[in-house]
Amino acid sequence: MEPDYCDGDLVLIDPDRVLAVGDTVVARHPFKNLEVIKYVKSIDPDGYVVLVSPGGQDSSQFGRVPVHTVRGTVTYNWQAKRKSP
């Protein structure tokens, strides 16, 4: 999710916030033991969410994810020190 979110950043999430299209969320990757940060592209009425990112894996590679795998909506990003180009 670079450049908005980089390795070393600390994000705060709200696990109780109602999901909305366009939200940035932390979710469990469906096939890896890994938490991912993605944007919500759509929320299906059958309880699944389509996640996207500008680069890297997203729902176009791993499919829709169950809404219960979304850990929460990002409310704050504490950016780690960035290296100058």
C-alpha positions as a Markdown table, in Angstrom:
| # | Residue | x | y | z |
|---|---|---|---|---|
| 1 | Met | 0.0 | 0.0 | 0.0 |
| 2 | Glu | 3.0 | 2.3 | -0.5 |
| 3 | Pro | 3.4 | 5.2 | -0.5 |
| 4 | Asp | 0.5 | 5.8 | 2.0 |
| 5 | Tyr | 1.4 | 2.8 | 4.2 |
| 6 | Cys | 5.0 | 1.5 | 4.5 |
| 7 | Asp | 6.8 | -1.2 | 6.4 |
| 8 | Gly | 7.3 | 0.0 | 10.0 |
| 9 | Asp | 4.2 | 2.2 | 10.1 |
| 10 | Leu | 1.9 | 1.8 | 13.0 |
| 11 | Val | -1.8 | 1.9 | 12.3 |
| 12 | Leu | -4.6 | 2.2 | 14.8 |
| 13 | Ile | -7.9 | 0.5 | 13.9 |
| 14 | Asp | -11.5 | 0.7 | 15.1 |
| 15 | Pro | -12.8 | -2.9 | 15.1 |
| 16 | Asp | -16.4 | -1.7 | 15.7 |
| 17 | Arg | -16.7 | 0.9 | 13.0 |
| 18 | Val | -19.2 | -0.1 | 10.3 |
| 19 | Leu | -17.4 | -0.8 | 7.0 |
| 20 | Ala | -18.0 | 1.5 | 4.0 |
| 21 | Val | -16.7 | 1.5 | 0.5 |
| 22 | Gly | -13.4 | 3.4 | 0.3 |
| 23 | Asp | -12.4 | 2.6 | 3.9 |
| 24 | Thr | -8.8 | 1.5 | 4.5 |
| 25 | Val | -8.9 | -1.7 | 6.6 |
| 26 | Val | -6.7 | -4.3 | 8.2 |
| 27 | Ala | -7.8 | -7.8 | 7.2 |
| 28 | Arg | -6.6 | -11.3 | 7.5 |
| 29 | His | -5.1 | -12.7 | 4.2 |
| 30 | Pro | -7.2 | -15.6 | 3.1 |
| 31 | Phe | -4.3 | -18.0 | 2.4 |
| 32 | Lys | -1.3 | -16.7 | 4.3 |
| 33 | Asn | -0.7 | -16.2 | 8.0 |
| 34 | Leu | -0.6 | -12.4 | 7.5 |
| 35 | Glu | -2.5 | -9.2 | 8.2 |
| 36 | Val | -2.9 | -6.9 | 5.2 |
| 37 | Ile | -3.9 | -3.2 | 4.7 |
| 38 | Lys | -6.3 | -2.7 | 1.8 |
| 39 | Tyr | -9.0 | -0.4 | 0.5 |
| 40 | Val | -12.7 | -1.6 | 0.5 |
| 41 | Lys | -13.9 | -1.7 | -3.1 |
| 42 | Ser | -17.3 | -3.3 | -2.4 |
| 43 | Ile | -19.3 | -5.0 | 0.3 |
| 44 | Asp | -21.6 | -7.7 | -0.9 |
| 45 | Pro | -24.9 | -8.4 | 0.8 |
| 46 | Asp | -23.9 | -12.0 | 1.3 |
| 47 | Gly | -21.2 | -11.0 | 3.8 |
| 48 | Tyr | -18.1 | -10.7 | 1.6 |
| 49 | Val | -15.8 | -7.8 | 0.9 |
| 50 | Val | -13.7 | -7.0 | -2.2 |
| 51 | Leu | -10.4 | -5.5 | -1.2 |
| 52 | Val | -8.0 | -3.6 | -3.5 |
| 53 | Ser | -4.6 | -2.0 | -3.3 |
| 54 | Pro | -2.6 | 0.1 | -5.7 |
| 55 | Gly | 0.1 | -2.6 | -5.9 |
| 56 | Gly | 0.5 | -6.1 | -4.5 |
| 57 | Gln | -2.1 | -8.7 | -4.0 |
| 58 | Asp | -5.7 | -7.9 | -3.6 |
| 59 | Ser | -9.1 | -9.6 | -4.3 |
| 60 | Ser | -8.3 | -9.8 | -8.0 |
| 61 | Gln | -5.7 | -12.4 | -7.0 |
| 62 | Phe | -7.2 | -14.0 | -3.9 |
| 63 | Gly | -10.9 | -13.3 | -4.3 |
| 64 | Arg | -13.5 | -11.8 | -2.0 |
| 65 | Val | -12.9 | -12.3 | 1.7 |
| 66 | Pro | -15.5 | -12.9 | 4.4 |
| 67 | Val | -16.4 | -9.7 | 6.3 |
| 68 | His | -15.4 | -11.3 | 9.6 |
| 69 | Thr | -11.8 | -11.5 | 8.5 |
| 70 | Val | -11.7 | -7.6 | 8.5 |
| 71 | Arg | -10.0 | -6.7 | 11.8 |
| 72 | Gly | -11.0 | -3.1 | 11.7 |
| 73 | Thr | -11.0 | 0.2 | 9.9 |
| 74 | Val | -7.8 | 2.3 | 9.9 |
| 75 | Thr | -8.3 | 5.4 | 11.9 |
| 76 | Tyr | -4.7 | 6.7 | 12.2 |
| 77 | Asn | -1.3 | 6.0 | 10.5 |
| 78 | Trp | 1.8 | 6.8 | 12.5 |
| 79 | Gln | 4.4 | 6.9 | 9.8 |
| 80 | Ala | 7.8 | 5.4 | 10.4 |
| 81 | Lys | 10.8 | 7.5 | 9.4 |
| 82 | Arg | 10.9 | 7.6 | 5.6 |
| 83 | Lys | 14.2 | 7.5 | 3.7 |
| 84 | Ser | 14.7 | 10.5 | 1.4 |
| 85 | Pro | 14.9 | 9.6 | -2.3 |
